[in-house]
């Protein structure tokens, strides 16, 4: 399988698992704008940054924008980040390895003032098919 497509499929497959679905947080790729996302959702971007260990591999950054209700304050984005960590932080899933995560500042969403947006990021390596 091609390395960029393989990395994307590997990462997005995590959001299709029963374990993720029990979290109750809707997940959308960055290219899809949900019509009515609700009070809480995440938006996923995969940014490849270069070749990994071999020709079939790629390294990069998984960027996740966390959208939560502003009325919930700063606690909820941190709870969502902790949930993301249970699925990604320093783990191997499929052919992908994830490193340590980081959390950015929380600010009011420019498109919906009732929501806050917080940036979560985590480096990854996709090892490809051997």
N, C-alpha and C positions, 0 to 999 in steps of 0.2 A: 504494500500500500504506500502511496506517496507520503512523504514525511509531514507536510503541512496539513493535509487532509487527515492523516492518521492522528496527529496531535489533536486536531479539533474534535474528531470523533471520540477519541479517548477521554478528553476532558468533558465534553457534553454528555457522554454516557453516564457520568457520575450523577448528573441532574435528572436522569431518567430512572434511577434506582428507587426501589421501595424505601430504602433508608432515607433518601433525600425527600421523597414525597411525604413521609411522616413529619417532616419539619414544618410543612404548611406554608412554605415561602415560595412564591411563584418566581421562576427563573426565566429570563428572556435573553436571547443573543442581542448584542448591541445594535444590530441592524433592524431589529423589530421594535416598533413603538406600540406598546399595548394600548388598546382603545380604553379600557377601564381596568387598570392594573390593581386597584384596591388600595388598601392602606399601607401595604408593605410588599415589596418585591425587590429582586436584584436584577441587574443588567450586566451581562458577561461579555468581556472582550478578551481575545487571545492575541498577544503581540509577540510573534516570533522575533528573536533578536540575532539568530545566527545558527550555524551548524553546531550540532552537539558533538558527541564522541566519535561518530562515524558518518558516512554519507547518508544513511537512512535516518539519522537522528536530527533533532532540532531543539534548541533551548529558547527560552523566552519568559514572558511575564503574563500571568493571568491577572487581569484587572477586573474587579467586580465593584460596581456602584451599588451601594445598599440604600434603598429608599424606605424610610420609616415615617410614621406619623409624627409631625413636629410636636404635638401635644405630649408625646411619650418622653420627650427630653433626650439627653445624651446616653441614657442607660441602654435603650433598645438597640441602637446600632452596634454597641459593644457586645450585647448578647448575640446578635446575628453574626458578628465576626467570630465569636467563640464557636457558634454552630458551624460556620464555614471551616474553622480550624479542625473540628472533629472529622471533617470529610477530606481535608487537604493537607493541613500543616504537617510537614515532615513525614509524608506517607508515600507509598507506591501504590498506584492504581492502574491496572492494565499494563501498558508499556510506558507510563508516565511516573516520574518521581517529582515530588513537590518539596520545596525547601521551607524556610521560615516565612511567616506572613508579616505584613505591616498594615497599619491602619492610619488613614489620613484624617484630616480635620472634618468636622461635620458642619455643613452649611445649609441654608434654606435652598430648596430646589427652585430653580429659576422658572420652570414650567408649571409647577404646582406649589403655591405657597403653603399649602397644608402639609407638605412633605419636607423632610430633611434628606440630604444625600451625604453619604460618607463613603470614601474610597478605601477599598481593601485590595491589597496586591500580594501576590505570591509568585516567586520564581519557579520555573519548572524545566525539566529535561524530558523530552520524549525520545525513547530509544529506538523506535521503529521496529519493523518486522525483520527478523533475522532469517 
